[in-house]
């Protein structure tokens, strides 16, 4: 079993849930998202502050077997990629 913890900035919790559902997961009653061979726990964190700028952030904890997460993470990274200036 592998556990991967990361923080995503600039992506609302509801949108991260949608992305995980698009990757085969479904939202449990307790808010966790469960997919084939993996579970994701999302937690809304305090906004990240840089001067007067405030950016929302979500902690994502992915748990599953190593092979499954190795396939899931690149797919999720494509969905969460944001273009910058």
Number of C-alpha atoms within 10 A of each C-alpha: 11 13 14 13 11 10 15 16 15 15 16 14 19 12 11 19 20 14 17 22 15 12 15 13 20 19 17 9 7 7 13 17 22 20 17 11 15 20 19 24 18 18 15 15 14 11 14 13 10 8 6 5 8 12 13 16 19 22 17 18 16 21 19 20 13 15 11 15 20 12 10 19 13 11 14 15 11 9 14 16 9 9 5 4 2
